Amino acid sequence: MKRSKILFLLFLIALSLSLLGIFADQDVIVSSTFTKIMEVAIMTLLLFVILVVFYWIFAKTLSRVKKMKTNQNKKDLTQ
């Protein structure tokens, strides 16, 4: 449940960044609605994948640091 909530939040962040990028980059060229929707969808997917990879790297690094810290505390107690 916790992971699905985090993934949903990362998806919302990716979607909001994509929408912000679309509204900030309004061109004079008129494109179809389908093109704009596809552009938002592709950007959302790319940003979501990037955010998930960053989250996974951060979570793995944090868990290893905690593991090393507990191992260090156990060594200190035995000496």
Contacts in CASP RR format, 6 or more apart in sequence:
PFRMAT RR
TARGET T0000
AUTHOR 0000-0000-0000
METHOD contacts of the structure
MODEL  1
MKRSKILFLLFLIALSLSLLGIFADQDVIVSSTFTKIMEVAIMTLLLFVI
LVVFYWIFAKTLSRVKKMKTNQNKKDLTQ
6 55 0 8 1.000
7 52 0 8 1.000
10 48 0 8 1.000
10 51 0 8 1.000
10 52 0 8 1.000
10 55 0 8 1.000
11 44 0 8 1.000
11 48 0 8 1.000
13 47 0 8 1.000
13 51 0 8 1.000
14 43 0 8 1.000
14 44 0 8 1.000
14 45 0 8 1.000
14 47 0 8 1.000
14 48 0 8 1.000
14 51 0 8 1.000
15 40 0 8 1.000
15 44 0 8 1.000
17 43 0 8 1.000
17 47 0 8 1.000
18 40 0 8 1.000
18 43 0 8 1.000
18 44 0 8 1.000
18 47 0 8 1.000
19 40 0 8 1.000
21 43 0 8 1.000
22 36 0 8 1.000
22 39 0 8 1.000
22 40 0 8 1.000
22 43 0 8 1.000
END
